[in-house]
Amino acid sequence: MIIIDGSEGEGGGQVVRNACALSLVTGKAVRIENVRAKRSKPGLMRQHVTAVEAACVIGNAECQGLHVGSSTLSFTPGSVVPGEYRFAVGTAGSTGLVLQTVLMPLLLADAPSRLVLEGGTHNMLAPPFDFIAKCFLPVINRMGAKVEARLVRHGFYPRGGGRIEVDISPAPLRPIDCLERGALMGVSGQAIFAGLPFEIAEREINVVRRNLGWSEREACIRELPDDRGPGNILLLEAQFEHGTEIVSGFGQLGVTAERVAKNAVGRMLGFLESNAFAGPYLADQLLLPFALAGGGSFTTVKPSQHSLTAIDVIGRFLDRRLGFAQQAGGTHLLTVR
């Protein structure tokens, strides 16, 4: 059994998700101690429990220590069975993080699968649905598999209630190189809100238009029905020839709309000024599929502690060497050997 100290490195929930996914793919049992030890609320949260439960269901796995607040988790995999599955987080916990846990095992299965995931679709500390659908999955589809995701209903924190549907057509993952993002083809921004005053979204979009110089056509406001909220997210999108980057900002109590927008604008400006294919969050998500493909490379910005921790976990299961090397101009090249 592989033993992982969850307090090492970044010390968050990504360790649990990647470890369970890799366990199902490799057939190696794993025990994780000090789960999420570096978080303000250590141990498993509801969304982590749902993610591991989903991994148990699709992979006929046995698990010990699977409850909210648990600091130790033992996971013994069985055989992955493709099919139709529905998993509900039960709160605004991220549907995207549940998807991350089961996607790779199902991509490498011997038949198609369909997932219905219910919970949060747009909440802090997790990639929003738009990022998964437009930034991450297109790269996965270039690697040989086919994954289609649909947003049926938005789910904001703390209410949740969102729903996404995912169709997975598996195939062996082939190595690819994502070194150049190409020319900028277009930009767009949306301030999405539900059950909140219109002026919040209006103030966010005004900051975007003023600081990025985007037109009214490029940066707009979208109101959802009140029963989808309360909630607010600002999405900034840059489409390139070979990829897309989405930066998000979430409205929250005690943070002005202007501050939310300025933080998002600053991150988008930083990415636009670089030549990297992948931003920091996309780089995190690409490490596992690239490792499973057994090769390939991509350029990114300065690697995060999140990415370095993911590389360490991958190395416990796979005989792969992943490493970042700084390039001229400040980008970093990730290679898999």
C-alpha positions in Angstrom: 0.0 0.0 0.0 1.2 3.5 -0.9 1.4 5.8 2.1 1.0 9.5 1.5 1.4 12.3 4.0 -1.4 14.8 3.1 0.4 17.6 5.0 3.3 17.6 2.6 3.6 20.2 -0.1 0.4 22.1 -0.9 -1.5 20.0 1.6 -5.0 20.2 0.1 -7.8 18.1 -1.4 -6.0 17.7 -4.7 -3.9 15.0 -3.1 -7.0 12.9 -2.3 -8.5 13.3 -5.8 -5.3 12.5 -7.7 -4.5 9.6 -5.4 -7.9 8.0 -5.8 -7.8 8.5 -9.6 -4.3 7.0 -9.8 -5.3 4.1 -7.5 -8.1 3.1 -9.8 -5.9 3.4 -12.9 -3.0 1.5 -11.5 -4.7 -0.9 -9.2 -2.5 0.2 -6.3 -4.0 0.7 -2.9 -3.3 4.0 -1.0 -3.5 5.4 2.5 -3.5 9.1 3.0 -2.7 10.5 6.4 -3.1 14.1 7.6 -5.7 14.8 5.0 -5.9 18.5 4.1 -3.7 19.3 7.1 -2.8 22.8 5.9 -6.4 24.0 5.4 -8.3 26.1 7.9 -10.7 23.2 8.3 -8.5 20.1 8.0 -9.9 16.7 7.1 -12.4 15.7 4.4 -15.2 18.1 3.5 -18.5 17.1 1.9 -17.2 17.5 -1.6 -14.2 15.3 -1.0 -16.4 12.6 0.5 -18.6 12.7 -2.5 -15.6 12.5 -4.8 -14.2 9.5 -3.1 -17.6 7.9 -2.9 -17.9 8.3 -6.7 -14.5 6.7 -7.1 -15.6 3.8 -5.0 -18.8 3.3 -7.0 -17.2 3.4 -10.5 -14.2 1.3 -9.4 -15.7 -1.2 -7.0 -13.3 0.1 -4.3 -13.2 -0.4 -0.6 -12.6 2.6 1.6 -12.0 3.2 5.3 -12.2 6.6 7.0 -14.6 8.1 4.5 -16.6 10.7 6.5 -16.6 14.4 6.8 -13.8 15.6 9.0 -11.7 12.4 8.6 -7.9 12.9 8.6 -7.0 9.4 7.5 -8.3 7.6 4.4 -7.5 4.1 3.0 -8.6 3.3 -0.5 -8.4 -0.2 -2.1 -9.4 -0.2 -5.7 -11.3 -2.8 -7.7 -12.2 -2.9 -11.4 -13.5 0.3 -13.1 -16.9 -0.3 -14.6 -18.1 2.3 -17.2 -21.8 3.2 -17.3 -24.3 5.8 -16.3 -23.8 7.4 -12.9 -25.4 10.2 -10.8 -23.5 11.8 -7.9 -24.9 14.6 -5.7 -22.6 16.6 -3.5 -25.6 17.7 -1.4 -24.2 21.2 -0.8 -22.5 23.8 -3.0 -19.4 21.6 -3.0 -17.8 21.5 -6.4 -19.2 19.2 -9.1 -16.0 19.9 -11.1 -13.8 18.4 -8.4 -15.9 15.3 -8.3 -15.4 15.1 -12.1 -11.7 15.4 -11.7 -11.6 12.3 -9.5 -13.4 9.9 -11.8 -12.7 11.3 -15.3 -9.3 9.7 -15.9 -10.3 6.2 -14.8 -13.5 6.4 -17.0 -11.5 7.8 -19.9 -9.3 4.7 -19.8 -12.2 2.2 -19.5 -13.4 -0.1 -22.2 -16.8 1.5 -22.9 -18.5 4.9 -22.8 -19.9 6.5 -19.6 -22.4 9.3 -18.7 -22.2 11.3 -15.5 -24.8 13.5 -13.9 -23.2 15.6 -11.2 -25.2 17.9 -8.9 -24.0 20.5 -6.4 -21.9 23.6 -7.0 -20.9 24.6 -10.5 -19.6 28.1 -9.7 -18.0 28.4 -6.3 -14.7 29.6 -4.9 -11.6 27.3 -4.5 -12.7 25.2 -7.5 -12.7 25.6 -11.3 -16.0 26.9 -12.6 -17.9 24.8 -15.2 -16.9 27.2 -18.0 -13.2 26.6 -17.3 -13.6 22.9 -17.4 -15.6 22.9 -20.6 -13.6 25.5 -22.6 -10.1 25.3 -21.2 -9.5 21.7 -19.9 -11.7 19.4 -21.9 -10.6 20.6 -25.4 -7.0 19.6 -24.5 -8.2 16.2 -23.3 -10.1 15.7 -26.6 -6.9 16.5 -28.5 -5.3 13.6 -26.7 -7.7 11.1 -28.3 -10.7 10.7 -26.0 -14.0 12.6 -26.4 -15.6 14.3 -23.5 -18.7 16.5 -23.8 -20.0 18.5 -20.8 -23.2 20.5 -20.5 -24.3 22.9 -17.9 -27.9 22.3 -17.1 -28.3 24.6 -14.1 -26.0 27.0 -12.3 -25.2 26.2 -8.6 -23.6 29.0 -6.5 -22.2 28.9 -2.9 -23.8 28.3 -0.4 -27.0 27.1 -1.9 -25.7 24.7 -4.6 -28.4 23.0 -6.6 -26.4 23.1 -9.9 -26.3 20.2 -12.4 -23.8 19.2 -15.1 -24.0 16.3 -17.5 -20.9 14.7 -19.0 -20.6 12.1 -21.8 -17.3 10.2 -21.9 -16.1 8.3 -25.0 -12.9 6.6 -23.8 -9.7 6.1 -25.8 -6.0 5.6 -24.9 -4.5 9.0 -24.2 -1.8 10.0 -26.7 1.1 12.4 -25.9 0.7 15.9 -27.4 2.8 19.0 -27.2 1.1 22.3 -26.3 3.9 24.8 -26.6 2.4 27.7 -28.5 -1.1 29.2 -27.8 -1.1 31.1 -31.1 -2.6 34.5 -31.9 -5.3 36.0 -29.8 -8.6 35.4 -31.6 -11.0 37.1 -29.3 -11.9 38.1 -25.7 -15.1 38.2 -23.7 -16.3 38.9 -20.2 -19.5 38.1 -18.3 -20.7 39.2 -14.9 -23.2 36.6 -14.0 -25.5 37.1 -11.0 -28.7 35.7 -9.5 -30.8 36.9 -6.5 -28.5 40.0 -6.0 -28.8 43.7 -7.0 -28.0 44.4 -10.6 -25.5 47.1 -9.7 -23.0 44.5 -8.4 -22.6 43.0 -11.8 -22.7 46.5 -13.4 -19.8 47.7 -11.2 -17.7 44.6 -12.1 -18.2 45.0 -15.8 -17.4 48.7 -15.6 -14.0 47.8 -14.1 -13.4 45.3 -16.8 -14.2 47.7 -19.6 -12.2 50.5 -18.1 -9.1 48.5 -17.3 -9.0 46.0 -20.2 -10.5 48.3 -22.8 -13.1 45.7 -23.7 -16.2 47.0 -25.5 -19.8 46.6 -24.4 -20.1 43.7 -26.9 -17.1 42.0 -25.4 -18.0 42.5 -21.7 -21.6 42.1 -20.7 -24.0 41.3 -17.8 -26.0 38.1 -17.5 -28.9 37.8 -15.0 -30.1 34.3 -13.9 -33.4 33.5 -12.2 -33.5 34.4 -8.6 -33.9 30.8 -7.6 -30.4 30.0 -8.9 -28.9 32.4 -6.3 -27.8 34.3 -4.5 -24.6 34.2 -6.3 -22.2 36.1 -8.5 -19.2 35.3 -10.7 -17.1 37.3 -13.1 -15.7 35.3 -16.0 -13.0 36.7 -18.3 -12.1 34.7 -21.4 -9.3 35.0 -23.9 -9.5 32.7 -26.9 -6.2 31.9 -28.8 -5.6 29.8 -31.9 -4.7 26.7 -29.9 -6.3 27.2 -26.5 -8.4 29.2 -24.2 -7.8 30.8 -20.8 -10.6 31.8 -18.4 -10.1 33.8 -15.2 -12.8 34.1 -12.7 -13.7 36.2 -9.7 -16.4 35.3 -7.2 -18.6 37.8 -5.3 -18.4 37.3 -1.6 -19.6 39.1 1.5 -17.2 41.9 2.6 -15.5 42.2 -0.8 -16.5 45.0 -3.1 -17.5 44.4 -6.7 -14.6 46.6 -7.7 -12.1 44.5 -5.8 -13.5 41.3 -7.3 -13.1 42.7 -10.7 -9.7 44.2 -10.2 -8.3 40.9 -9.0 -9.6 39.1 -12.0 -8.4 41.8 -14.4 -4.9 41.7 -12.9 -4.7 37.9 -13.4 -5.9 38.2 -17.0 -3.5 40.9 -17.8 -0.7 38.8 -16.3 -1.6 35.9 -18.6 -2.0 38.1 -21.7 1.5 39.5 -21.1 3.0 36.0 -21.0 3.5 33.6 -23.9 2.4 30.5 -22.0 -0.1 28.0 -23.3 -1.6 27.1 -19.9 -2.3 29.3 -16.9 -1.6 28.1 -13.4 -5.0 26.3 -12.9 -5.0 24.6 -16.3 -1.4 23.4 -15.7 -2.6 21.7 -12.4 -5.3 19.8 -14.3 -3.1 18.8 -17.2 -0.4 17.0 -15.1 -2.4 13.8 -14.5 -3.6 13.2 -18.1 -0.2 14.0 -19.5 1.4 11.6 -17.1 -1.1 8.9 -18.0 -0.4 9.5 -21.7 3.3 8.7 -21.0 4.7 11.8 -22.6 4.1 15.2 -24.1 4.8 18.8 -23.0 3.2 22.2 -22.4 4.3 25.7 -21.5 2.9 27.5 -18.5 3.5 30.3 -16.1 5.5 29.8 -12.9 4.5 26.5 -11.4 2.4 26.6 -8.3 2.9 24.6 -5.1 -0.3 22.8 -6.2 1.4 21.6 -9.4 4.6 20.5 -7.6 2.5 18.5 -5.0 0.6 16.9 -7.9 3.9 15.8 -9.5 5.0 14.2 -6.2 1.7 12.2 -5.9 1.9 11.1 -9.5 5.4 9.8 -8.9 4.2 7.5 -6.2 2.0 5.6 -8.6 3.6 5.9 -12.1 7.1 5.4 -13.4 7.1 8.8 -15.0 9.4 11.8 -14.7 7.6 15.2 -14.8 9.5 18.3 -14.4 9.4 22.1 -15.1 12.2 24.0 -16.7 12.3 27.8 -17.0 12.4 29.1 -20.5 13.6 32.4 -22.0 10.9 35.0 -21.6 9.7 33.6 -18.2 7.6 30.7 -19.2 8.1 27.2 -17.9 8.2 24.0 -19.9 6.6 20.9 -18.4 7.8 17.6 -19.9 6.9 14.0 -19.2 9.3 11.2 -19.7 
